[in-house]
Amino acid sequence: MKRFTGVKAPELPGVKILIEPPDTLLLSGTITLKDANERLGPFFREVHDAVLADEARKLTVDVSGLSFVNSSAIRLFIDWTTWVKNEGNARRYALHFRIDRSVTWQRTSFAALSFLAKDAVVIEQKE
């Protein structure tokens, strides 16, 4: 995934963002930004567009290292899921969220996302 691996992650307080080739985005720390949509939303959109351009079939987003996110950040994951779900079947990739079930916000939030977008979202347990 050439375009995906070339996306530059933003530097934000409290959160570490890494692109791990070939198809994984790692997020750790906390996301408590009041303006999460303005500061992190464009990055998620750029990743989404790069994965589409690469014609990838799957992207893993490992959130297991995120101990806390506020409601603005949860909204970003909802938006991303919607972007994937609204792509035509020929272009759609599977959005795999790797979670830690022991973290309550991850377990509840991503269970809801997988219910809303069964054909676009897969939830994986952290090993």
C-alpha positions as CSV (number, residue, x, y, z in Angstrom):
1,M,0.0,0.0,0.0
2,K,2.2,2.7,-1.4
3,R,0.0,5.7,-0.7
4,F,-1.0,4.5,2.7
5,T,2.5,4.1,3.9
6,G,3.3,7.6,2.7
7,V,0.7,9.4,4.8
8,K,2.2,11.6,7.5
9,A,0.8,11.2,10.9
10,P,0.0,14.4,12.8
11,E,1.8,15.1,16.1
12,L,-0.9,15.6,18.8
13,P,-0.6,15.8,22.6
14,G,-1.3,12.6,24.4
15,V,-1.7,10.3,21.4
16,K,0.9,8.3,19.4
17,I,0.1,7.5,15.8
18,L,2.2,5.1,13.8
19,I,1.7,3.7,10.3
20,E,2.9,0.1,10.2
21,P,3.4,-1.3,6.7
22,P,1.8,-2.9,5.0
23,D,-1.8,-2.3,6.3
24,T,-1.9,-1.2,9.9
25,L,-2.5,2.1,11.7
26,L,-1.6,2.0,15.4
27,L,-3.1,4.5,17.9
28,S,-2.1,4.6,21.6
29,G,-2.4,7.0,24.5
30,T,-5.5,9.2,24.9
31,I,-7.5,11.4,22.6
32,T,-9.1,14.2,24.6
33,L,-8.9,17.0,22.0
34,K,-11.9,19.3,22.0
35,D,-11.3,19.9,18.3
36,A,-10.6,16.2,17.4
37,N,-12.5,16.5,14.2
38,E,-10.4,19.5,13.0
39,R,-7.0,18.1,14.2
40,L,-7.4,14.3,13.6
41,G,-10.3,14.1,11.1
42,P,-8.3,15.3,8.1
43,F,-5.6,12.6,8.8
44,F,-8.3,9.8,9.0
45,R,-9.7,11.1,5.8
46,E,-6.3,11.1,4.1
47,V,-5.7,7.5,5.3
48,H,-9.1,6.5,3.9
49,D,-8.4,8.1,0.6
50,A,-4.9,6.5,0.4
51,V,-6.3,3.0,1.1
52,L,-8.8,3.5,-1.6
53,A,-6.2,4.8,-4.1
54,D,-4.0,1.7,-3.2
55,E,-7.1,-0.5,-4.0
56,A,-6.5,-2.3,-0.7
57,R,-9.0,-4.8,0.6
58,K,-8.3,-4.3,4.3
59,L,-7.0,-1.8,6.8
60,T,-6.3,-2.7,10.4
61,V,-6.7,0.2,12.9
62,D,-5.2,-1.0,16.2
63,V,-6.8,1.0,19.0
64,S,-6.0,-1.4,21.7
65,G,-3.4,1.0,23.1
66,L,-5.9,3.9,23.4
67,S,-6.8,4.0,27.1
68,F,-9.3,6.8,26.7
69,V,-11.0,8.9,24.0
70,N,-13.6,11.6,24.4
71,S,-16.9,11.7,22.5
72,S,-15.4,13.9,19.8
73,A,-12.9,11.2,19.0
74,I,-15.5,8.4,19.0
75,R,-17.3,10.4,16.4
76,L,-14.2,10.3,14.2
77,F,-14.4,6.5,14.2
78,I,-18.1,6.7,13.3
79,D,-17.4,9.0,10.4
80,W,-14.6,6.7,9.1
81,T,-16.9,3.7,9.3
82,T,-19.6,5.7,7.3
83,W,-17.0,6.6,4.6
84,V,-16.1,3.0,4.2
85,K,-19.8,1.8,4.3
86,N,-20.8,4.4,1.6
87,E,-18.1,3.3,-0.9
88,G,-19.3,1.1,-3.7
89,N,-18.7,-2.6,-3.2
90,A,-16.0,-2.6,-5.9
91,R,-14.0,0.0,-4.0
92,R,-14.8,-0.8,-0.4
93,Y,-12.2,-2.2,1.9
94,A,-12.8,-3.9,5.2
95,L,-12.0,-1.7,8.2
96,H,-10.6,-4.0,11.0
97,F,-10.5,-2.5,14.4
98,R,-8.2,-4.3,16.8
99,I,-9.4,-3.7,20.3
100,D,-8.7,-4.6,23.9
101,R,-11.9,-6.0,25.4
102,S,-10.8,-5.1,28.9
103,V,-11.1,-1.4,28.0
104,T,-14.8,-0.6,28.4
105,W,-15.0,2.3,25.9
106,Q,-13.4,0.1,23.2
107,R,-15.7,-2.9,23.8
108,T,-18.9,-0.9,23.8
109,S,-18.1,1.7,21.1
110,F,-16.7,-0.8,18.5
111,A,-19.5,-3.3,19.2
112,A,-22.0,-0.6,18.2
113,L,-19.9,0.3,15.1
114,S,-19.8,-3.3,13.9
115,F,-23.6,-3.5,14.3
116,L,-24.1,-0.4,12.3
117,A,-21.8,-1.4,9.5
118,K,-21.7,-5.2,9.4
119,D,-20.5,-5.3,5.9
120,A,-17.7,-2.8,6.4
121,V,-16.3,-3.3,10.0
122,V,-14.6,-6.3,11.6
123,I,-13.7,-6.3,15.3
124,E,-10.5,-8.2,16.2
125,Q,-9.5,-9.0,19.8
126,K,-6.0,-8.0,20.9
127,E,-3.9,-11.1,21.3
